[in-house]
Amino acid sequence: MKSVGEALGLRNRLLENFENALVSDSDDVRQGLMTVVVVGGGPTGVEVSGTLAEMKRHVLPKDYPELDFDLMKVYIVESGGELLGPMSKNAQIKSKEYLEQLGVNVFLNTRVTDFDGKYAYLNNGEKIRTNNLVWAAGIKANFIEGLNPEILARGGRIKVNRYNQIEGHQNIFAIGDVAFMIEDAYPNGHPQVAQPAIQQGKLLSKNLPRLLRGNPLEEFTYKDLGSMATVGRNLAVVDLPFWRFQGFFAWLTWMFVHLMSIVGVKNRLLIFINWLWNYVTYDQSLRLIIKQKSPKAED
């Protein structure tokens, strides 16, 4: 889910499965169409799981009153021992509590080993009946032909020095998710979020002219501006460099930060009004399925 189009595609797929569940005469088939397994316990996995659980409670029963939503289960499967691994211990504990309050089945220290379209198979021998598997466990970088495979780290990330130069090369650089840079505070590399990429890009734009002029380069040091994740309505966790908190105020903070990131006062106002309406009414018009228009066949 890396773009708006992919997010719409995921929503369309889920809604189409609910439409198919309406006309199915088998409880097993209906359960598979309605149940969702989210793989990965990072911010994306936690937020998607929480959203689906709230949809099950407040939105989908109004859109699909003929369906028995006791059949719908939401699972989140994380290979590590905690959710939101890069965040604080309090955030990890609270996010798990919040998801369980919403009815999400949380599986820790568990991996999905296979998915055949009907069952998600776990490494503990269990299997989950589902037609919907959402991958939120990260991605593997594409290998670039010509590079030495020995400079690759976990997930296909490329080892770089503190100037973002690829090991063994002076004029080839990598930044962001694809770059594996070690600092004292980040022995396993920087978190794969937007801020490291933005900060590395800004520094590299200054270092390139220095390199061309033969001047010393400036080392990169990551400045952690904080992390946050929303779990559900009035439920969020926030880790700032100077303060860590959870709950309703954290949810308001998450809303404010994301609202301020919207370009334009008019857009912010319209989105705020839309959020306020959704908060009061739970009406999100989720039944609307948006698809790209198919190109006409040529004669």
C-alpha positions in Angstrom: 0.0 0.0 0.0 2.4 2.6 -1.3 0.0 4.9 -3.2 -3.5 6.2 -3.2 -4.4 3.9 -6.1 -3.2 0.8 -4.1 -5.1 1.9 -1.0 -8.3 2.3 -3.2 -7.6 -1.2 -4.7 -7.4 -2.7 -1.2 -10.6 -1.1 -0.2 -12.3 -2.2 -3.4 -11.1 -5.8 -2.8 -12.5 -5.8 0.7 -15.9 -4.3 -0.3 -16.2 -6.7 -3.2 -15.7 -9.6 -0.9 -18.4 -8.3 1.4 -20.7 -8.1 -1.6 -19.9 -11.7 -2.5 -20.5 -12.7 1.1 -24.0 -11.4 0.8 -24.9 -14.0 -1.9 -23.0 -16.9 -0.4 -24.9 -19.7 1.2 -21.9 -21.2 3.1 -20.8 -19.9 6.5 -17.2 -21.1 5.8 -17.1 -19.1 2.5 -18.6 -16.0 4.2 -16.1 -16.2 7.0 -13.2 -16.4 4.6 -14.6 -13.4 2.6 -15.1 -11.3 5.7 -12.0 -12.2 7.8 -8.8 -10.1 7.4 -5.2 -11.1 8.3 -2.8 -8.2 8.6 0.9 -9.2 8.5 3.3 -6.9 10.3 3.0 -5.1 13.6 4.5 -1.8 12.6 2.6 1.5 12.4 0.9 0.5 9.1 -0.2 -2.9 10.4 -1.5 -1.4 13.7 -3.4 1.4 12.0 -5.0 -0.9 9.4 -6.0 -3.5 12.0 -7.5 -0.8 14.2 -9.4 0.7 11.3 -10.8 -2.6 10.2 -11.9 -3.4 13.8 -13.8 -0.1 14.0 -15.3 -0.7 10.6 -16.6 -4.0 11.9 -18.1 -2.4 14.9 -19.6 0.8 13.6 -19.7 1.1 9.8 -20.0 -2.3 8.1 -23.1 -3.5 10.0 -25.0 -0.5 8.7 -23.9 -1.0 5.2 -24.4 -4.8 5.3 -27.2 -5.5 7.8 -27.9 -8.9 6.2 -24.4 -10.2 7.3 -23.5 -11.8 10.7 -20.4 -9.9 11.7 -19.6 -12.4 14.4 -18.1 -14.3 11.5 -15.7 -11.5 10.7 -12.3 -11.7 12.5 -9.4 -9.3 12.3 -5.9 -10.7 13.0 -2.6 -9.0 13.2 0.5 -11.3 12.9 3.9 -10.0 14.0 7.1 -12.0 13.9 8.7 -10.0 16.8 7.8 -10.0 20.4 6.0 -6.6 20.4 4.0 -4.3 18.2 5.5 -1.0 17.1 9.0 -2.3 17.5 10.9 1.1 17.0 8.7 2.9 19.5 8.8 3.0 23.3 7.8 0.2 25.6 4.7 2.0 26.8 3.6 2.6 23.2 4.1 -1.1 22.5 2.1 -2.2 25.5 -0.7 0.3 25.0 -1.1 -0.4 21.2 -1.6 -4.1 22.0 -4.1 -3.3 24.7 -6.0 -0.9 22.4 -6.2 -3.4 19.6 -7.4 -6.2 21.9 -10.1 -3.8 23.3 -11.3 -3.3 19.7 -11.5 -7.1 19.2 -8.4 -7.7 17.2 -6.6 -11.0 17.6 -2.9 -10.2 18.2 -0.3 -12.9 17.3 3.2 -12.1 18.5 6.4 -14.1 17.8 4.5 -15.6 14.8 5.1 -15.6 11.1 2.9 -16.2 8.1 4.6 -18.9 6.1 2.2 -19.2 3.2 -1.1 -18.0 1.8 -3.1 -19.9 -0.8 -6.0 -17.5 -1.2 -8.2 -19.3 1.3 -5.9 -20.0 4.3 -3.0 -18.1 5.9 -0.6 -20.7 7.3 1.4 -19.8 10.4 4.8 -21.1 11.6 3.2 -22.6 14.7 1.2 -25.0 12.6 -2.1 -23.1 12.8 -4.0 -21.8 9.8 -6.6 -19.0 9.5 -9.5 -19.1 7.1 -9.4 -15.9 5.1 -9.5 -14.6 1.6 -8.0 -11.3 2.6 -4.3 -10.9 3.6 -2.8 -7.4 3.9 1.0 -7.3 3.8 2.3 -4.6 6.1 5.6 -6.3 7.1 7.9 -4.2 5.0 9.4 -4.7 1.6 12.7 -5.9 0.1 14.7 -3.5 -1.9 15.4 -4.4 -5.5 19.0 -5.5 -6.2 20.9 -3.3 -8.6 23.0 -5.2 -11.1 26.7 -4.4 -10.9 26.9 -3.9 -7.2 28.8 -6.2 -4.9 26.2 -8.5 -3.1 28.4 -8.3 0.0 27.4 -4.7 0.6 23.7 -5.7 1.1 22.2 -5.8 4.5 18.9 -7.1 5.8 16.0 -6.5 3.5 18.3 -5.8 0.5 19.3 -2.4 2.0 22.6 -1.1 0.7 25.4 -0.4 3.2 26.5 3.3 3.1 28.8 5.4 5.1 27.9 8.5 7.1 27.9 10.6 3.8 25.4 8.2 2.1 28.2 6.9 -0.2 27.8 3.2 -1.1 30.6 1.1 0.3 33.4 0.9 -2.3 32.1 3.8 -4.4 32.7 7.5 -4.0 30.2 8.8 -6.6 27.2 6.5 -6.0 24.8 7.4 -3.2 21.8 5.8 -1.5 19.3 7.5 0.8 16.1 6.6 2.6 14.7 3.1 3.0 17.2 1.6 0.6 20.2 2.9 2.6 21.7 1.0 5.6 23.7 3.5 7.7 24.9 2.7 11.2 25.1 5.3 13.9 25.9 4.7 17.6 22.2 5.3 18.4 21.1 3.1 15.4 23.2 0.0 15.2 20.6 -1.7 13.1 20.1 1.2 10.7 17.6 4.0 10.7 13.9 3.4 10.9 12.4 3.1 7.4 10.1 6.1 7.7 10.0 9.5 5.8 12.2 11.6 8.1 15.6 9.8 7.6 15.1 10.0 3.8 14.2 13.7 4.0 17.1 14.6 6.3 19.6 12.5 4.2 18.4 14.1 1.0 18.8 17.6 2.4 22.3 16.9 3.6 23.3 15.2 0.4 22.2 18.2 -1.6 24.7 20.2 0.4 27.5 17.5 0.3 27.4 17.1 -3.5 28.7 20.6 -4.2 31.3 20.1 -1.5 32.4 16.9 -3.2 32.7 18.6 -6.6 34.8 21.4 -5.1 37.0 18.9 -3.1 35.9 20.2 0.3 35.3 18.0 3.3 31.9 16.4 3.6 29.5 16.7 6.5 28.6 13.5 8.3 24.9 12.6 8.7 23.3 12.5 12.1 19.7 11.5 12.3 17.5 13.9 14.4 14.5 11.9 15.7 11.5 14.2 15.5 9.2 11.6 17.2 6.9 8.8 16.1 3.2 8.3 16.4 0.5 5.8 15.4 -3.2 5.9 15.6 -5.0 2.7 16.7 -8.6 3.7 16.6 -11.1 6.3 17.6 -9.7 8.3 20.5 -6.8 5.8 20.7 -3.2 6.6 19.7 0.4 6.5 20.9 2.9 9.3 20.5 6.6 9.2 21.2 8.2 12.7 21.2 11.9 13.3 22.0 10.8 15.0 25.2 7.5 13.4 26.0 5.7 10.1 25.5 1.9 9.7 25.9 -1.0 7.6 24.8 -4.8 7.8 24.6 -7.2 10.5 23.6 -4.7 13.4 23.7 -2.3 11.4 21.6 -5.1 10.8 19.1 -5.8 14.6 19.0 -2.0 15.2 18.5 -1.9 12.7 15.6 -4.9 14.4 14.0 -3.4 17.8 14.3 0.0 16.9 12.9 -1.6 15.2 9.9 -4.1 18.0 9.3 -1.2 20.6 9.3 0.6 18.5 6.7 -2.2 19.1 4.2 -1.4 21.8 1.7 -3.7 24.8 1.6 -6.0 26.3 4.2 -9.1 25.4 2.2 -8.1 21.8 1.9 -7.4 21.7 5.7 -10.8 23.2 6.5 -12.7 20.8 4.2 -10.8 17.8 5.6 -11.4 18.9 9.2 -15.1 19.3 8.5 -15.2 15.8 6.9 -13.3 14.3 9.9 -15.7 16.0 12.3 -18.7 14.7 10.4 -17.3 11.2 10.4 -16.5 11.4 14.1 -20.1 12.4 15.0 -22.0 10.2 12.6 -19.7 7.3 11.8 -20.8 7.8 8.2 -17.9 7.2 5.8 -19.7 6.1 2.7 -17.6 3.0 2.5 -19.8 1.1 0.1 -18.6 3.3 -2.8 -16.3 1.1 -5.0 -14.0 3.2 -7.2 -12.4 1.6 -10.2 -10.3 2.9 -13.1 -12.1 3.1 -16.4 -11.2 0.2 -18.6 -9.7 1.3 -22.0 -11.9 0.7 -25.0 -10.9 -2.2 -27.2 -9.6 -1.1 -30.6 -11.4 -2.2 -33.7 
